[in-house]
Amino acid sequence: MNDFTILGIIAVLVVLDFMGGWWFGRKIHNYSLVDALWAFWIGLAGVIYSAFGTGDFEKRFASGIIAAIWGFRLAYHLQKRIRIHHPEEDSR
């Protein structure tokens, strides 16, 4: 699959998910969850791009693992902090 095609698919998925996150944030009056979505999508985009992108398999595998660990760990910690402070929005 072409790298730009993968990038386009990821972009569409991110926009749709962020629209859902924005809608849910409006509903609960707390937009902090968009930070956790951002971190999650950094990890997931790295995994998707590594799985379907072009280039050396070992380098794609390593970069996918690094992106997944970093993105999913950050998303986990952010959502944990968001839950603790809810309904107050994190001002950072």
PyRosetta script that sets phi, psi and omega in degrees:
from pyrosetta import init, pose_from_sequence

init()
pose = pose_from_sequence("MNDFTILGIIAVLVVLDFMGGWWFGRKIHNYSLVDALWAFWIGLAGVIYSAFGTGDFEKRFASGIIAAIWGFRLAYHLQKRIRIHHPEEDSR")
pose.set_psi(1, 141.3)
pose.set_omega(1, 179.5)
pose.set_phi(2, -64.4)
pose.set_psi(2, 140.7)
pose.set_omega(2, -179.3)
pose.set_phi(3, -60.2)
pose.set_psi(3, -38.1)
pose.set_omega(3, -179.9)
pose.set_phi(4, -70.4)
pose.set_psi(4, -31.4)
pose.set_omega(4, 175.5)
pose.set_phi(5, -65.0)
pose.set_psi(5, -44.7)
pose.set_omega(5, 178.1)
pose.set_phi(6, -61.3)
pose.set_psi(6, -45.3)
pose.set_omega(6, 179.1)
pose.set_phi(7, -60.5)
pose.set_psi(7, -40.6)
pose.set_omega(7, 178.2)
pose.set_phi(8, -65.2)
pose.set_psi(8, -42.2)
pose.set_omega(8, 178.4)
pose.set_phi(9, -63.5)
pose.set_psi(9, -45.0)
pose.set_omega(9, 178.3)
pose.set_phi(10, -61.2)
pose.set_psi(10, -42.7)
pose.set_omega(10, -179.2)
pose.set_phi(11, -61.2)
pose.set_psi(11, -43.5)
pose.set_omega(11, 179.2)
pose.set_phi(12, -63.6)
pose.set_psi(12, -44.0)
pose.set_omega(12, 179.5)
pose.set_phi(13, -63.4)
pose.set_psi(13, -40.5)
pose.set_omega(13, 179.1)
pose.set_phi(14, -64.3)
pose.set_psi(14, -45.5)
pose.set_omega(14, -179.6)
pose.set_phi(15, -61.5)
pose.set_psi(15, -44.7)
pose.set_omega(15, 179.1)
pose.set_phi(16, -62.8)
pose.set_psi(16, -43.0)
pose.set_omega(16, -179.9)
pose.set_phi(17, -67.7)
pose.set_psi(17, -39.4)
pose.set_omega(17, 177.9)
pose.set_phi(18, -67.3)
pose.set_psi(18, -34.3)
pose.set_omega(18, 175.2)
pose.set_phi(19, -63.6)
pose.set_psi(19, -42.0)
pose.set_omega(19, 176.1)
pose.set_phi(20, -64.0)
pose.set_psi(20, -40.3)
pose.set_omega(20, 177.3)
pose.set_phi(21, -65.3)
pose.set_psi(21, -39.4)
pose.set_omega(21, 176.9)
pose.set_phi(22, -64.2)
pose.set_psi(22, -44.4)
pose.set_omega(22, 179.5)
pose.set_phi(23, -61.3)
pose.set_psi(23, -45.8)
pose.set_omega(23, 179.4)
pose.set_phi(24, -66.3)
pose.set_psi(24, -38.4)
pose.set_omega(24, 176.9)
pose.set_phi(25, -61.1)
pose.set_psi(25, -39.0)
pose.set_omega(25, 175.5)
pose.set_phi(26, -63.9)
pose.set_psi(26, -39.4)
pose.set_omega(26, -177.7)
pose.set_phi(27, -65.0)
pose.set_psi(27, -40.6)
pose.set_omega(27, -177.5)
pose.set_phi(28, -99.2)
pose.set_psi(28, 1.7)
pose.set_omega(28, -180.0)
pose.set_phi(29, 57.8)
pose.set_psi(29, 43.2)
pose.set_omega(29, 178.8)
pose.set_phi(30, -153.9)
pose.set_psi(30, 111.2)
pose.set_omega(30, -177.0)
pose.set_phi(31, -96.0)
pose.set_psi(31, 6.9)
pose.set_omega(31, -178.6)
pose.set_phi(32, -61.8)
pose.set_psi(32, -26.4)
pose.set_omega(32, -177.9)
pose.set_phi(33, -64.1)
pose.set_psi(33, -19.2)
pose.set_omega(33, 177.4)
pose.set_phi(34, -64.1)
pose.set_psi(34, -32.1)
pose.set_omega(34, 176.4)
pose.set_phi(35, -62.3)
pose.set_psi(35, -43.7)
pose.set_omega(35, 178.7)
pose.set_phi(36, -66.9)
pose.set_psi(36, -37.9)
pose.set_omega(36, 176.7)
pose.set_phi(37, -63.0)
pose.set_psi(37, -41.7)
pose.set_omega(37, 179.2)
pose.set_phi(38, -58.7)
pose.set_psi(38, -48.8)
pose.set_omega(38, -179.3)
pose.set_phi(39, -63.6)
pose.set_psi(39, -42.0)
pose.set_omega(39, 178.6)
pose.set_phi(40, -59.7)
pose.set_psi(40, -44.6)
pose.set_omega(40, -177.7)
pose.set_phi(41, -71.3)
pose.set_psi(41, -27.7)
pose.set_omega(41, 173.3)
pose.set_phi(42, -61.6)
pose.set_psi(42, -46.4)
pose.set_omega(42, 178.5)
pose.set_phi(43, -65.1)
pose.set_psi(43, -46.3)
pose.set_omega(43, -178.2)
pose.set_phi(44, -67.8)
pose.set_psi(44, -39.2)
pose.set_omega(44, 177.9)
pose.set_phi(45, -63.3)
pose.set_psi(45, -38.8)
pose.set_omega(45, 176.6)
pose.set_phi(46, -62.8)
pose.set_psi(46, -40.5)
pose.set_omega(46, 178.8)
pose.set_phi(47, -67.1)
pose.set_psi(47, -46.8)
pose.set_omega(47, -179.5)
pose.set_phi(48, -62.5)
pose.set_psi(48, -46.7)
pose.set_omega(48, -178.6)
pose.set_phi(49, -64.6)
pose.set_psi(49, -37.7)
pose.set_omega(49, 178.4)
pose.set_phi(50, -68.9)
pose.set_psi(50, -36.1)
pose.set_omega(50, -178.4)
pose.set_phi(51, -71.7)
pose.set_psi(51, -39.4)
pose.set_omega(51, -172.7)
pose.set_phi(52, -110.8)
pose.set_psi(52, -4.1)
pose.set_omega(52, -177.5)
pose.set_phi(53, -76.6)
pose.set_psi(53, 179.4)
pose.set_omega(53, 179.0)
pose.set_phi(54, -101.6)
pose.set_psi(54, 160.8)
pose.set_omega(54, 177.9)
pose.set_phi(55, 121.8)
pose.set_psi(55, -178.4)
pose.set_omega(55, -178.3)
pose.set_phi(56, -63.1)
pose.set_psi(56, 131.2)
pose.set_omega(56, -175.9)
pose.set_phi(57, -59.3)
pose.set_psi(57, -44.6)
pose.set_omega(57, -177.2)
pose.set_phi(58, -62.3)
pose.set_psi(58, -40.7)
pose.set_omega(58, 179.1)
pose.set_phi(59, -68.9)
pose.set_psi(59, -40.9)
pose.set_omega(59, 177.4)
pose.set_phi(60, -64.3)
pose.set_psi(60, -41.6)
pose.set_omega(60, 179.8)
pose.set_phi(61, -63.1)
pose.set_psi(61, -47.1)
pose.set_omega(61, -179.3)
pose.set_phi(62, -63.1)
pose.set_psi(62, -44.4)
pose.set_omega(62, -179.5)
pose.set_phi(63, -68.1)
pose.set_psi(63, -34.1)
pose.set_omega(63, 176.7)
pose.set_phi(64, -65.6)
pose.set_psi(64, -41.3)
pose.set_omega(64, 177.9)
pose.set_phi(65, -64.6)
pose.set_psi(65, -44.9)
pose.set_omega(65, -179.8)
pose.set_phi(66, -62.6)
pose.set_psi(66, -46.2)
pose.set_omega(66, 179.8)
pose.set_phi(67, -62.9)
pose.set_psi(67, -41.3)
pose.set_omega(67, -179.5)
pose.set_phi(68, -64.4)
pose.set_psi(68, -48.1)
pose.set_omega(68, -179.2)
pose.set_phi(69, -61.4)
pose.set_psi(69, -48.2)
pose.set_omega(69, -177.8)
pose.set_phi(70, -64.7)
pose.set_psi(70, -50.9)
pose.set_omega(70, -175.7)
pose.set_phi(71, -66.1)
pose.set_psi(71, -45.8)
pose.set_omega(71, -177.4)
pose.set_phi(72, -71.5)
pose.set_psi(72, -35.2)
pose.set_omega(72, 176.7)
pose.set_phi(73, -65.3)
pose.set_psi(73, -44.9)
pose.set_omega(73, 179.1)
pose.set_phi(74, -63.8)
pose.set_psi(74, -43.0)
pose.set_omega(74, 178.9)
pose.set_phi(75, -61.8)
pose.set_psi(75, -40.0)
pose.set_omega(75, 178.9)
pose.set_phi(76, -62.1)
pose.set_psi(76, -47.9)
pose.set_omega(76, -178.9)
pose.set_phi(77, -66.7)
pose.set_psi(77, -37.8)
pose.set_omega(77, 178.5)
pose.set_phi(78, -65.8)
pose.set_psi(78, -45.7)
pose.set_omega(78, -179.1)
pose.set_phi(79, -66.1)
pose.set_psi(79, -32.0)
pose.set_omega(79, 176.5)
pose.set_phi(80, -64.8)
pose.set_psi(80, -44.3)
pose.set_omega(80, 178.8)
pose.set_phi(81, -67.0)
pose.set_psi(81, -38.3)
pose.set_omega(81, 179.4)
pose.set_phi(82, -63.3)
pose.set_psi(82, -43.0)
pose.set_omega(82, 178.9)
pose.set_phi(83, -61.9)
pose.set_psi(83, -40.8)
pose.set_omega(83, -179.0)
pose.set_phi(84, -64.5)
pose.set_psi(84, -40.8)
pose.set_omega(84, -175.2)
pose.set_phi(85, -89.9)
pose.set_psi(85, -8.0)
pose.set_omega(85, -178.4)
pose.set_phi(86, -63.7)
pose.set_psi(86, 137.7)
pose.set_omega(86, 14.8)
pose.set_phi(87, -90.2)
pose.set_psi(87, 3.9)
pose.set_omega(87, 179.6)
pose.set_phi(88, -77.9)
pose.set_psi(88, 133.2)
pose.set_omega(88, -179.8)
pose.set_phi(89, -80.2)
pose.set_psi(89, 138.5)
pose.set_omega(89, 178.0)
pose.set_phi(90, -72.9)
pose.set_psi(90, 123.5)
pose.set_omega(90, -174.2)
pose.set_phi(91, -85.4)
pose.set_psi(91, -4.0)
pose.set_omega(91, -177.8)
pose.set_phi(92, -71.2)
pose.dump_pdb("model.pdb")
